[in-house]
Amino acid sequence: MIYNIDTIPAKLFFKINEKGDLSLLSDEKLSNEQLQNIWEEILSSYQEITNKKANDIQLLLSKKIQSLSSKLFSIKNAVFLLRSERDSELEYYLKNKGYKLEEETFLKDLQRIEELSQTIEIKIKKLLGQLDSDKSKVKSNLTFEEILLGYMTILGFGYKDANTITLLEYIAIEKQVNIKLKAMKNGKG
């Protein structure tokens, strides 16, 4: 299946937007260029439907930069600490991030991990180039589930599984929340 604006789960959309893992857009074997085109089409449709302004895009970029920066910081610190003393938790952390650490080539593996982490720095620099410096200070600590639950509460709806709600459903719910909040602000809700 290849996702589009009609079928992509909202949680997956925001996860891809944050992490940048475009391979999640399809269970078929597609080229990076094809995945990038699919993502751009979904993102463009999302922006068109929601009338998202540049500020919202800046917020999404800021969250992505923050996430990548945290990942880079953790990897570099783990490598730095492992150079002076072996630690099974740090080794597990790096292995869990997809890096290879072998007993025989441990120090070389640490060097390779450090070199590979430079690709994260490049991604960050690329995103920073797209980010207006005034907007880079904005960040959100709420999870998708917390936001959705808040929306459902405001609208008086029951529980909705955050993993099954599509992006279009989420957009509709978000619009209804904005309408209700505006009515409440004007004393009509």
Buried (B, 14 or more C-beta within 10 A) or exposed (E): EEBEBEEBBBBBBBBBBBEBEBEBBBEEEBEEEBBEBBBEEBBEBBBEBBEBEEEBBBBBBBBBBBBBBEBBEBBBEBBEEBEEEEEEEBBEBBEEBEBEBEEEEBEEBBEBBBEEBEEBEEBBEEBBEEBEEEBBEEEEEEEBEEBBBEBBEBEEEEEBEBEEBBBBBBBEBBEBBEEBEEEEEEEEE
